[in-house]
Amino acid sequence: MLIVELAFGPEPERLAARPAHRALLTRLHAEGRLLAAGPFADDSGALLVFPGDREEVDRIMAADPYYRSPGVRVVGVREWRPVVGPDR
C-alpha cells in the first residue's frame, strides 16, 4: 500500500479544482484503486491510501490536475505496511 500526504495552502484555486478531484476519487474507490481518502479535520491537508504500486499512484496523480493546483502540495508518498486491517 501507499499513502499520499497533502498539505493545503490558502489559495482558492484548490477549492475550484476539488469537485472534479473528489469525483475521480469516488471512481477510483469504486474500482478498488483507492482504499480511503479525506482531509484532516483542520483542513490543513489530506491523506490518501492506495493499494497499488508507486507507478500506478504516480499515473493517477499525473492525470488529476488537483495535485498541481496552487494551494496543494504533495508532502510525501510512502509505502505503508499495515499490521491490522483488510490488506495486512
C-alpha positions, 0 to 999 in steps of 0.5 A, a space after each residue: 500500500 501507499 499513502 499520499 500526504 497533502 498539505 493545503 495552502 490558502 489559495 482558492 484555486 484548490 477549492 475550484 479544482 476539488 469537485 472534479 478531484 473528489 469525483 475521480 476519487 469516488 471512481 477510483 474507490 469504486 474500482 478498488 484503486 483507492 482504499 480511503 481518502 479525506 482531509 484532516 479535520 483542520 483542513 490543513 491537508 489530506 491523506 490518501 491510501 492506495 493499494 497499488 504500486 508507486 507507478 500506478 499512484 504516480 499515473 493517477 496523480 499525473 492525470 488529476 490536475 488537483 495535485 498541481 493546483 496552487 494551494 496543494 502540495 504533495 508532502 510525501 508518498 510512502 509505502 505503508 505496511 499495515 499490521 491490522 486491517 483488510 490488506 495486512 
